[in-house]
Amino acid sequence: MSDKIGFIDESGDKSIHFTKDGVSTFFIVTAIILEEHYVDETRLQFVKIASKYTQAPEIKSSAKAFQDLDKRIKFLKEITKLNFKIYSIIVDKRKVFENSGLQFRDSFYKYTNGLFNRELYDYYPYLKLVSDNHGSEKFMNGFIEYVEKNHKQTELFRGPKFAFSDSKDEPLIQLADFIAGSLSRCYEPKKISPRSSEILQVLEKNILHLREWPENPRNRFHNIDVEDEKYNKELVDFLFFKINNFININQDNPAVEIKNQLICLNYLIYRFKRDPYQYIYSDEIIDRIKIRNIHITKRVFSKEVIGNLRENKILITSSQSGYKIPCCRGDIIRFYNNYSSKIIPMIETLRKTDIIIKSVTSRNINLLDEKDFDYLKRIIDIKK
Protein backbone atom coordinates (compact mmCIF):
# COMPACT_ATOMS: atom_id res chain seq x y z
CA MET A 1 0.00 0.00 0.00
CA SER A 2 1.51 3.34 -1.01
CA ASP A 3 1.90 5.94 1.74
CA LYS A 4 -0.61 8.78 1.77
CA ILE A 5 -0.23 12.26 3.18
CA GLY A 6 -2.90 14.85 3.89
CA PHE A 7 -2.57 18.64 4.22
CA ILE A 8 -5.19 20.28 6.41
CA ASP A 9 -6.68 23.73 6.73
CA GLU A 10 -10.01 25.16 7.71
CA SER A 11 -12.56 27.80 6.79
CA GLY A 12 -14.78 29.65 9.20
CA ASP A 13 -14.25 30.25 12.89
CA LYS A 14 -14.97 28.25 16.02
CA SER A 15 -17.07 30.91 17.76
CA ILE A 16 -20.44 29.64 18.91
CA HIS A 17 -21.92 33.14 18.50
CA PHE A 18 -22.77 32.63 14.83
CA THR A 19 -25.55 35.24 14.89
CA LYS A 20 -23.01 38.03 15.37
CA ASP A 21 -21.66 39.99 12.42
CA GLY A 22 -18.42 38.59 11.07
CA VAL A 23 -18.89 35.17 12.66
CA SER A 24 -19.28 32.22 10.29
CA THR A 25 -22.32 29.95 10.27
CA PHE A 26 -20.29 26.96 9.10
CA PHE A 27 -17.00 25.49 10.28
CA ILE A 28 -15.20 23.56 7.51
CA VAL A 29 -12.10 21.41 7.90
CA THR A 30 -10.56 20.18 4.64
CA ALA A 31 -7.85 17.61 3.99
CA ILE A 32 -6.08 17.46 0.63
CA ILE A 33 -4.84 13.89 0.27
CA LEU A 34 -2.25 12.50 -2.15
CA GLU A 35 0.37 9.80 -2.42
CA GLU A 36 3.69 10.88 -0.91
CA HIS A 37 5.63 10.30 -4.11
CA TYR A 38 3.41 12.88 -5.84
CA VAL A 39 3.96 15.59 -3.21
CA ASP A 40 6.91 17.43 -4.79
CA GLU A 41 5.42 17.35 -8.28
CA THR A 42 1.98 18.48 -7.08
CA ARG A 43 3.48 21.28 -4.99
CA LEU A 44 5.48 22.61 -7.96
CA GLN A 45 2.52 22.38 -10.33
CA PHE A 46 0.22 24.17 -7.88
CA VAL A 47 2.66 27.05 -7.45
CA LYS A 48 3.13 27.27 -11.22
CA ILE A 49 -0.62 27.46 -11.87
CA ALA A 50 -1.15 29.97 -9.04
CA SER A 51 1.52 32.29 -10.45
CA LYS A 52 -0.75 32.93 -13.44
CA TYR A 53 -3.47 34.28 -11.15
CA THR A 54 -1.64 36.12 -8.37
CA GLN A 55 1.87 37.27 -7.48
CA ALA A 56 1.18 37.12 -3.74
CA PRO A 57 3.73 35.04 -1.77
CA GLU A 58 0.91 33.00 -0.21
CA ILE A 59 -2.19 31.76 -2.04
CA LYS A 60 -5.24 32.34 0.16
CA SER A 61 -8.89 31.76 -0.62
CA SER A 62 -9.79 35.09 0.98
CA ALA A 63 -7.35 37.07 -1.22
CA LYS A 64 -8.75 39.93 -3.26
CA ALA A 65 -7.52 38.26 -6.45
CA PHE A 66 -10.06 35.46 -6.03
CA GLN A 67 -13.12 37.47 -5.02
CA ASP A 68 -13.99 37.42 -8.71
CA LEU A 69 -15.97 34.17 -8.92
CA ASP A 70 -15.17 33.67 -12.59
CA LYS A 71 -11.45 33.84 -11.82
CA ARG A 72 -11.85 31.49 -8.85
CA ILE A 73 -13.65 28.88 -10.95
CA LYS A 74 -11.04 29.07 -13.71
CA PHE A 75 -8.30 28.56 -11.12
CA LEU A 76 -10.19 25.60 -9.63
CA LYS A 77 -10.54 24.01 -13.07
CA GLU A 78 -6.77 24.09 -13.46
CA ILE A 79 -5.77 22.86 -10.02
CA THR A 80 -8.30 20.00 -10.00
CA LYS A 81 -6.24 18.43 -12.79
CA LEU A 82 -3.61 17.73 -10.13
CA ASN A 83 -3.50 14.34 -8.43
CA PHE A 84 -5.26 14.82 -5.08
CA LYS A 85 -8.48 13.94 -3.28
CA ILE A 86 -10.66 16.13 -1.06
CA TYR A 87 -12.13 15.13 2.30
CA SER A 88 -14.06 17.74 4.29
CA ILE A 89 -16.06 17.95 7.48
CA ILE A 90 -18.72 20.67 7.08
CA VAL A 91 -20.40 21.62 10.36
CA ASP A 92 -23.55 23.73 10.49
CA LYS A 93 -23.20 25.58 13.81
CA ARG A 94 -26.87 26.59 13.76
CA LYS A 95 -27.86 22.96 14.27
CA VAL A 96 -24.95 21.88 16.44
CA PHE A 97 -25.69 24.35 19.20
CA GLU A 98 -29.48 24.01 19.32
CA ASN A 99 -30.30 22.43 22.69
CA SER A 100 -26.97 20.62 22.65
CA GLY A 101 -24.11 20.00 25.02
CA LEU A 102 -21.93 21.03 22.10
CA GLN A 103 -22.71 24.64 22.89
CA PHE A 104 -19.41 24.64 24.73
CA ARG A 105 -16.41 25.12 22.49
CA ASP A 106 -14.34 22.25 23.93
CA SER A 107 -17.23 19.83 23.35
CA PHE A 108 -17.60 21.16 19.83
CA TYR A 109 -13.91 20.52 19.13
CA LYS A 110 -14.06 17.05 20.64
CA TYR A 111 -17.06 16.04 18.56
CA THR A 112 -15.59 17.42 15.32
CA ASN A 113 -12.31 15.65 16.12
CA GLY A 114 -14.26 12.42 16.44
CA LEU A 115 -15.99 12.85 13.09
CA PHE A 116 -12.72 13.61 11.35
CA ASN A 117 -10.90 10.68 12.94
CA ARG A 118 -13.49 7.98 12.40
CA GLU A 119 -14.25 8.68 8.78
CA LEU A 120 -10.96 9.92 7.39
CA TYR A 121 -9.11 6.90 8.80
CA ASP A 122 -11.78 4.60 7.40
CA TYR A 123 -10.35 5.54 4.01
CA TYR A 124 -6.68 5.91 4.97
CA PRO A 125 -5.66 3.85 8.05
CA TYR A 126 -2.00 5.01 7.94
CA LEU A 127 -2.43 8.58 6.80
CA LYS A 128 0.18 11.19 7.72
CA LEU A 129 -1.33 14.63 8.35
CA VAL A 130 0.34 18.04 8.02
CA SER A 131 -1.50 21.06 9.39
CA ASP A 132 -1.01 24.81 9.50
CA ASN A 133 0.65 25.71 12.79
CA HIS A 134 -1.46 28.83 13.17
CA GLY A 135 -5.18 28.73 12.40
CA SER A 136 -5.61 24.97 12.77
CA GLU A 137 -3.28 24.40 15.70
CA LYS A 138 -5.93 24.21 18.42
CA PHE A 139 -8.14 21.99 16.31
CA MET A 140 -5.24 19.71 15.38
CA ASN A 141 -3.90 19.45 18.93
CA GLY A 142 -7.31 18.24 20.02
CA PHE A 143 -7.47 15.95 16.99
CA ILE A 144 -4.07 14.39 17.75
CA GLU A 145 -5.10 13.80 21.37
CA TYR A 146 -8.36 12.22 20.22
CA VAL A 147 -6.67 9.95 17.66
CA GLU A 148 -3.97 8.77 20.06
CA LYS A 149 -6.67 7.81 22.54
CA ASN A 150 -9.18 6.24 20.16
CA HIS A 151 -7.45 5.14 16.96
CA LYS A 152 -6.99 1.40 16.67
CA GLN A 153 -3.74 0.47 14.94
CA THR A 154 -4.04 -2.40 12.49
CA GLU A 155 -0.30 -3.04 12.30
CA LEU A 156 2.16 -3.20 15.19
CA PHE A 157 4.21 0.01 15.59
CA ARG A 158 2.35 1.67 12.74
CA GLY A 159 -0.20 4.36 13.52
CA PRO A 160 -1.17 7.88 12.46
CA LYS A 161 1.58 10.48 12.06
CA PHE A 162 1.25 14.24 12.48
CA ALA A 163 3.27 17.32 11.65
CA PHE A 164 2.81 21.08 11.66
CA SER A 165 4.03 23.55 9.08
CA ASP A 166 3.67 27.24 8.38
CA SER A 167 1.21 27.77 5.54
CA LYS A 168 3.52 30.46 4.12
CA ASP A 169 6.16 27.77 3.57
CA GLU A 170 3.89 24.92 2.46
CA PRO A 171 1.88 25.52 -0.74
CA LEU A 172 -0.15 22.34 -0.23
CA ILE A 173 -1.61 23.76 2.99
CA GLN A 174 -2.47 26.81 0.88
CA LEU A 175 -4.21 24.43 -1.54
CA ALA A 176 -6.25 23.02 1.38
CA ASP A 177 -7.11 26.59 2.43
CA PHE A 178 -8.27 27.44 -1.09
CA ILE A 179 -10.47 24.35 -1.36
CA ALA A 180 -11.97 24.92 2.11
CA GLY A 181 -12.62 28.57 1.28
CA SER A 182 -14.21 27.64 -2.03
CA LEU A 183 -16.48 25.11 -0.31
CA SER A 184 -17.58 27.81 2.12
CA ARG A 185 -19.01 29.66 -0.89
CA CYS A 186 -21.35 26.71 -1.35
CA TYR A 187 -22.54 26.68 2.27
CA GLU A 188 -22.02 30.00 4.05
CA PRO A 189 -25.33 31.93 3.67
CA LYS A 190 -23.72 35.31 2.96
CA LYS A 191 -21.30 33.84 0.39
CA ILE A 192 -23.68 31.65 -1.62
CA SER A 193 -24.36 32.84 -5.15
CA PRO A 194 -26.26 31.44 -8.17
CA ARG A 195 -22.91 30.10 -9.43
CA SER A 196 -21.97 28.24 -6.23
CA SER A 197 -23.09 24.94 -7.75
CA GLU A 198 -20.38 25.38 -10.41
CA ILE A 199 -17.74 25.11 -7.69
CA LEU A 200 -19.01 21.68 -6.63
CA GLN A 201 -19.23 20.58 -10.25
CA VAL A 202 -15.58 21.52 -10.82
CA LEU A 203 -14.44 19.77 -7.62
CA GLU A 204 -16.61 16.67 -8.19
CA LYS A 205 -13.97 14.32 -9.60
CA ASN A 206 -11.52 15.16 -6.78
CA ILE A 207 -14.01 14.82 -3.93
CA LEU A 208 -13.61 11.71 -1.82
CA HIS A 209 -16.33 12.78 0.60
CA LEU A 210 -17.95 15.94 1.93
CA ARG A 211 -19.22 15.01 5.38
CA GLU A 212 -21.99 17.37 6.39
CA TRP A 213 -23.00 17.42 10.04
CA PRO A 214 -25.71 17.16 11.24
CA GLU A 215 -26.47 14.58 8.56
CA ASN A 216 -29.99 15.47 7.45
CA PRO A 217 -31.58 15.53 4.00
CA ARG A 218 -32.08 18.94 2.50
CA ASN A 219 -35.63 20.18 2.12
CA ARG A 220 -35.06 22.38 -0.95
CA PHE A 221 -35.45 20.59 -4.26
CA HIS A 222 -36.52 21.60 -7.72
CA ASN A 223 -40.14 20.91 -8.63
CA ILE A 224 -41.02 17.82 -10.66
CA ASP A 225 -44.20 17.84 -12.72
CA VAL A 226 -44.68 14.08 -13.04
CA GLU A 227 -46.58 12.86 -9.97
CA ASP A 228 -44.45 9.75 -9.41
CA GLU A 229 -41.27 11.84 -9.37
CA LYS A 230 -42.31 14.27 -6.65
CA TYR A 231 -40.00 14.37 -3.65
CA ASN A 232 -41.54 12.42 -0.75
CA LYS A 233 -40.33 13.98 2.48
CA GLU A 234 -41.95 11.33 4.69
CA LEU A 235 -40.09 8.57 2.83
CA VAL A 236 -36.74 10.40 2.88
CA ASP A 237 -36.95 11.34 6.57
CA PHE A 238 -37.60 7.71 7.51
CA LEU A 239 -34.74 6.42 5.34
CA PHE A 240 -32.27 8.94 6.76
CA PHE A 241 -33.36 7.98 10.27
CA LYS A 242 -32.51 4.34 9.48
CA ILE A 243 -29.24 5.28 7.76
CA ASN A 244 -28.05 7.54 10.58
CA ASN A 245 -28.92 4.87 13.13
CA PHE A 246 -26.88 2.28 11.21
CA ILE A 247 -23.90 4.66 10.93
CA ASN A 248 -23.99 5.55 14.64
CA ILE A 249 -24.12 1.89 15.69
CA ASN A 250 -21.33 0.78 13.35
CA GLN A 251 -18.98 3.77 13.12
CA ASP A 252 -16.41 2.19 15.46
CA ASN A 253 -16.72 -1.33 14.06
CA PRO A 254 -13.28 -2.32 12.63
CA ALA A 255 -14.63 -5.08 10.35
CA VAL A 256 -13.63 -4.57 6.72
CA GLU A 257 -17.12 -5.43 5.49
CA ILE A 258 -18.68 -2.78 7.72
CA LYS A 259 -16.12 -0.15 6.66
CA ASN A 260 -17.02 -0.86 3.03
CA GLN A 261 -20.71 -0.45 3.81
CA LEU A 262 -20.12 2.85 5.62
CA ILE A 263 -18.05 4.21 2.72
CA CYS A 264 -20.84 3.24 0.33
CA LEU A 265 -23.52 4.86 2.52
CA ASN A 266 -21.55 8.06 3.05
CA TYR A 267 -21.01 8.45 -0.68
CA LEU A 268 -24.66 7.80 -1.47
CA ILE A 269 -25.64 10.42 1.12
CA TYR A 270 -23.25 12.96 -0.38
CA ARG A 271 -24.54 12.36 -3.91
CA PHE A 272 -28.16 12.44 -2.69
CA LYS A 273 -27.59 15.92 -1.32
CA ARG A 274 -26.12 17.01 -4.63
CA ASP A 275 -29.08 15.65 -6.58
CA PRO A 276 -31.65 13.34 -4.93
CA TYR A 277 -32.83 12.07 -8.32
CA GLN A 278 -29.46 10.95 -9.69
CA TYR A 279 -28.37 7.30 -9.81
CA ILE A 280 -24.74 6.31 -9.13
CA TYR A 281 -22.98 3.55 -11.05
CA SER A 282 -21.40 0.84 -8.90
CA ASP A 283 -17.93 1.55 -10.37
CA GLU A 284 -17.98 5.01 -8.81
CA ILE A 285 -18.70 3.63 -5.33
CA ILE A 286 -16.22 0.75 -5.72
CA ASP A 287 -13.52 3.29 -6.59
CA ARG A 288 -14.03 4.86 -3.13
CA ILE A 289 -13.65 1.47 -1.48
CA LYS A 290 -10.49 0.72 -3.50
CA ILE A 291 -8.81 3.72 -1.86
CA ARG A 292 -8.37 1.46 1.20
CA ASN A 293 -6.51 -0.97 -1.07
CA ILE A 294 -9.51 -3.29 -1.04
CA HIS A 295 -10.44 -4.66 -4.45
CA ILE A 296 -13.89 -6.10 -4.91
CA THR A 297 -15.84 -7.11 -7.99
CA LYS A 298 -19.26 -5.78 -8.92
CA ARG A 299 -20.77 -9.10 -7.90
CA VAL A 300 -19.15 -8.98 -4.46
CA PHE A 301 -20.13 -5.32 -4.11
CA SER A 302 -23.74 -6.15 -4.93
CA LYS A 303 -23.84 -9.04 -2.45
CA GLU A 304 -21.63 -7.98 0.46
CA VAL A 305 -22.14 -4.22 0.44
CA ILE A 306 -25.54 -3.42 -1.08
CA GLY A 307 -27.06 -6.78 -0.15
CA ASN A 308 -25.95 -6.63 3.48
CA LEU A 309 -27.14 -3.03 3.84
CA ARG A 310 -30.54 -4.09 2.56
CA GLU A 311 -30.49 -7.02 5.01
CA ASN A 312 -30.10 -4.36 7.72
CA LYS A 313 -33.25 -2.65 6.37
CA ILE A 314 -31.33 0.15 4.67
CA LEU A 315 -33.32 0.74 1.50
CA ILE A 316 -31.06 1.34 -1.49
CA THR A 317 -32.86 1.21 -4.80
CA SER A 318 -31.30 0.20 -8.08
CA SER A 319 -32.05 0.39 -11.76
CA GLN A 320 -30.10 0.04 -14.98
CA SER A 321 -28.70 3.50 -14.16
CA GLY A 322 -27.11 2.43 -10.87
CA TYR A 323 -27.88 2.83 -7.15
CA LYS A 324 -29.39 5.58 -4.99
CA ILE A 325 -31.25 6.40 -1.81
CA PRO A 326 -34.87 6.64 -3.00
CA CYS A 327 -36.68 9.96 -2.69
CA CYS A 328 -39.99 9.38 -4.50
CA ARG A 329 -42.54 6.83 -5.70
CA GLY A 330 -40.84 6.75 -9.10
CA ASP A 331 -37.62 5.38 -7.54
CA ILE A 332 -39.58 2.53 -5.94
CA ILE A 333 -41.37 1.78 -9.22
CA ARG A 334 -38.03 1.60 -11.07
CA PHE A 335 -36.67 -0.66 -8.33
CA TYR A 336 -39.63 -3.04 -8.61
CA ASN A 337 -39.44 -2.97 -12.40
CA ASN A 338 -35.72 -3.76 -12.29
CA TYR A 339 -36.31 -6.86 -10.18
CA SER A 340 -39.44 -7.86 -12.09
CA SER A 341 -37.48 -7.82 -15.35
CA LYS A 342 -35.16 -10.44 -13.84
CA ILE A 343 -37.49 -12.48 -11.63
CA ILE A 344 -40.43 -12.97 -14.01
CA PRO A 345 -38.29 -14.42 -16.87
CA MET A 346 -36.65 -16.75 -14.32
CA ILE A 347 -40.05 -17.97 -13.16
CA GLU A 348 -41.13 -18.48 -16.76
CA THR A 349 -37.95 -20.48 -17.46
CA LEU A 350 -38.65 -22.70 -14.44
CA ARG A 351 -42.24 -23.23 -15.58
CA LYS A 352 -41.18 -24.32 -19.07
CA THR A 353 -38.40 -26.50 -17.66
CA ASP A 354 -40.86 -28.22 -15.36
CA ILE A 355 -43.19 -29.00 -18.28
CA ILE A 356 -40.34 -30.48 -20.34
CA ILE A 357 -38.94 -32.59 -17.48
CA LYS A 358 -42.35 -34.02 -16.54
CA SER A 359 -43.09 -34.82 -20.19
CA VAL A 360 -39.74 -36.48 -20.89
CA THR A 361 -39.80 -38.60 -17.70
CA SER A 362 -43.51 -39.41 -17.79
CA ARG A 363 -43.84 -37.37 -14.58
CA ASN A 364 -41.34 -39.57 -12.77
CA ILE A 365 -39.41 -36.37 -12.02
CA ASN A 366 -41.91 -33.86 -10.70
CA LEU A 367 -39.97 -31.63 -8.34
CA LEU A 368 -42.64 -28.98 -7.93
CA ASP A 369 -44.88 -31.49 -6.17
CA GLU A 370 -42.23 -32.05 -3.53
CA LYS A 371 -42.41 -30.22 -0.21
CA ASP A 372 -39.05 -28.48 -0.67
CA PHE A 373 -40.36 -26.66 -3.75
CA ASP A 374 -43.87 -25.93 -2.53
CA TYR A 375 -43.27 -22.19 -2.28
CA LEU A 376 -41.74 -22.09 -5.75
CA LYS A 377 -44.71 -24.06 -7.14
CA ARG A 378 -47.15 -21.51 -5.71
CA ILE A 379 -45.22 -18.67 -7.37
CA ILE A 380 -45.22 -20.48 -10.72
CA ASP A 381 -48.94 -21.23 -10.39
CA ILE A 382 -49.61 -17.51 -9.87
CA LYS A 383 -47.62 -16.74 -13.02
CA LYS A 384 -49.86 -19.10 -15.00
N, C-alpha and C positions, 0 to 999 in steps of 0.2 A: 504494500500500500504506500503510495507516494505521500510525503509529508505535506501538510496543508498549513497555511498561515493566514490569519485574519487580522485586518487593521480596523480599529474601532473608533468611531466618533459619534456624536449625538447632536440632535437639533431640539430646540426648545429648552425650557428651564425646569427645575425641580420644585419651584414654588407651588404650594397648594392653593394659593390665592389667585386662581386663574381668571377670576372676574375683574381683576384690576388691570388697568391699562398697561400695556407692555409686557404682560405675563402670558406665556403661551398656554393654549388649551390642550395641546398634545405634547408628549415627551417621546422622542423617537431615538432609539439607539440602533445604529447600523454597523454591520460588519461586512467588509469587503474581503472575500475569501478567494485565495488562489494557491496553486501549487508552488512550493518554495523555489523550484528551479525556474519559475517564470517571473519571480519577483523583480530581478534587476531589469529584465527586458520590459516588463509592464511599467515599472517606475519611469524608465527613460522615455517610453512611448507616451505616457501620460503627460510628462513635462513638455515634450515636443508638441503635442496637440494643444496643450494649454497656452503655449507661447504665441499661438496664432490668435488667441482671444484676449489675452491680458499680459502686461509686462510686470505685474505685481510679483514680488518675491514669494508670496504664498497665495495659493489658489483657495479662495473661500467662497462658499455658496452665497454668503451675504454681501459679497463685493458689488460695488456699483456696476461693474462691467457686466454682471449677469442678472441685473434687474430687468433687462430687456428679455422677455420670455422667448422671443424668437431666437435670440442669440443663445440663451440657455439650452433650448431644445436642440439647436444645431450642434452645440458642444457635446450634449449627451449622446447624440447620434454617433459622434466620432469616438467617444471614449467607451461606449458600450461594445465596440468592436474588439476591445481588449479582452484578455482571457481572465475573467473574474466572475464570481457569483455574489449575489446580494442577499443578506439575511437581516431582517429588521424586526425589532419589537416596537409596536406603535401603540402607545398608551393614551387613552382618552381620559384626561383627569376629571372631566365632568362626571363620569360614571364611576371612576375609582373612589372618589371621595364622598359619594352620596351614601350616608348612613353606613359608613365603613370604618373599620379599625385602621384602614390605610390612610386615614386623614392625617396621620402623623408621618413626617417625612422619612424617618428611619424605617417604618413599616413599609412605606412605599418603595424605598430602595430594596429592602429585603425581598419583597414580592417580585419586583422587576428582575432582580438578580436571579431568582428562582426560575422565572420564565425563560430567561436568556440561557441559563445553564442547561435546563432539561432539554430544550428543543434544539439548541445549536449543537450540543454534543450528541444528540441522536443522529445527526448527520455526520459529524466529524469527531469521533471519540478521542483523537490525539491532537486536536487542533492547538496550535500555538497562537496566542493573541498578543497584539501590540496596540497599545492605546496611547492617546494624547496625554501627556503628563500635566495638563492644565485642566481643561474643562471636564474631562471624563475621570479625573483621578479619584474623586470621592466615590463615583459609581463603581469604578473598576476595583478599588480597594475592597468595597463591600462584596463585589462579584467574586474576587479571588478568595476572600474569606468563606463565602458561601460554597464555592466549588470545592475548596480543600476539605470542607466539612462533609459535603454531600455527594461529591462525584465518586462513582465506583470505577476504579481502574479495571480494565479488562486484560491487562498484561502487567506482570510483575515489574516494578521500577519504572513503569511508563505511565505518566499521567499528564494532565494539562500543563502547559507552560505559559508564562506571562512575561511581558516586558512593557516598559514605558518609553516613549520617545516624544520629543518636541515636534509638534506638527509643522513648525517652520523648517525642520530638517528632514521630515519624512513626507514626501509627496503622496504616498499611498494613504496616509491618514487624512491628507487634504482631499483625496478622492472619496474617502468615506464621508467626510464632512459635506462634500458637494452632493453626494447621493442622498444623504440624510436631509440636507436642506431642500433638495428638489422634491423629496417625498413630502416634506412639510407643506409644500404648495398644493398637494393633493388632499391634505387633511385639515390644516389650520384654517379655521373659518375666514379670517381676514386676508388670507393669501390665496384662497381658491379662486380660480378664474375659469371661464368657459373652455380654456385650452389645457386645463390641468390633466384631463384624461390623456392628452398626447404624451405627457411625461411618463405615465404608466405604460403606455403602448411602446414607447422607445425602450424602456427598461425591461420589458416583459421577458425577453430571452435570457437576460442575466439574473432574473429574480429566482432565487431558490425558494424563499418563502417570506411573505410579509405577515407577521403575526400580530393581528390586531387584538387588543384587550381593552375592555371585556369582549368576549367572542360572541357577538350577537348578529343576526342577519339584519341587513339594512332594510328600512321600510320604504325607501324611495326607489321606484322602478318606473321605466317608461310604460305607457299604456299599451295594451294589446287588444285589438278589436275582436279577434276570434275568441269565443267564450271559453273553449277548452284551454286556451293559453293564458288566461288571466292568472296573475299571481295570487296564490292562496296562502294568506298569512297564517291561518290556523294550522295548515299542514306544515309550513316551514318552521313555525315556532315549536311545534312538537318535535320535529326532526332534529332541530338544533338543541333542544333539551336533551334528547337521547344521545346525540353526538358529544355534547359537552360532558355529560355524565360518564360516558365511556372514556373520554380523554382524561378526566380527573381521576378515575379509578386506576387507569393503566399508565399514567405518565411516568411513574417510577419503576415500571416493570422492565427488567433488563432483557427479556426474551427477544431474540431477533425477530420472530414472527410478529410480536406486538409492536416493535419499533417500526417495522414495515407498514403495519396497519395505521399507525399514528401518522407516519409521513404521508401516506395516501390520503387520510382524512384531512390533514392540515392543508394539503394542496387543493383538495376538492373545495374546502371552505374558502380558501383564498380566491380560487377561480369563480366560485359562486358569487362572491362579493363583487367581483369585476363584472360579471354578467350571469345572472341566475338562469338564463335560458341556454347557455352554451354547454355543449358536450365536450369531454376531454378524452382524447385517444389514450389507450392504455400505455403506448410507448412513452408518452410525455410523463406519466406518473412513474413508470418503471425507471426512467432516467433519473428521477429524484432518489429512488431507492438505490440505484447503482452508485451514487455518490459515496455510500458507505462501503463500497467495494463488495456489494452483494449483487450477484447476477442471477436473475430469475427469468424464466420464460413467460410468455403471455399466458400459457396454460396454468403454470404455477401461480402467477399473479391472480388469475381469475379464481382459482380454487382457494389458495391460502391467504390471500389478502381480501379481495372482494367477497369471496364466499364466506370466510370466517367473520367478516364484519356483518354480513347479512344474518349469519347464525346468531350474532349478538344483537339482532333486531335493529341494526343500523341500516336504514333503507337507502340503498344506492341503486338508482335506475340505470339501465343501459339500453342502447339501441345500436344500429349500425354506425352511428356517429360517435360512439364512445360511452363514457360514464359521466354521471353527475348526481348531485343531490337534487331530488325533485322539488319543483316549486309550484306545480300546477297540475290540473287534471290531465292535460295533454301529455305531460311526462309519464304519468302512470299508464295512459293508453298506449304510448309507444313501447313502454316496458312490457306490457301484456302482449302487445302485437309481436314484439321481438321473440318472446318465449313461445307464443302460439305458432309462429312460423317454423319453429324447430320441433315443438312437441307434437303438433297435429300430424305432420308427415311421418314422424316416428311411430305414432299410434297406427296410422294407416298402413305402414310397412309391416308392423306386427300382425295386424288383422289379415293382410294378404298372405303373410307367411304361415299363419295358423291354418288358413284355408288349404293352402298347398300341402302342408305337412299332414293334415288329417286325411286329405284325399289320397296322397301317395301311400300312406300307411294303413289305409282302411280304418282310420280313427284309432289305430293302436297307439299312436302318439298323439295325445290330446292334452297338452300341458295346461291349457286355460281352464280345464275342469278340475285341476288339482288345487288343493287348498293354498299352496304357496303363491299361486298366481290369481287368486280370487279377486284381489283389488284391481289388478291389471285387466282381468276379464270384464269387470264392471265398467271400467273406463272405455274399453273397446266397444262394449255393448252400447254405451251412450253415443259413441261416434257413429254407430250404425244408423 
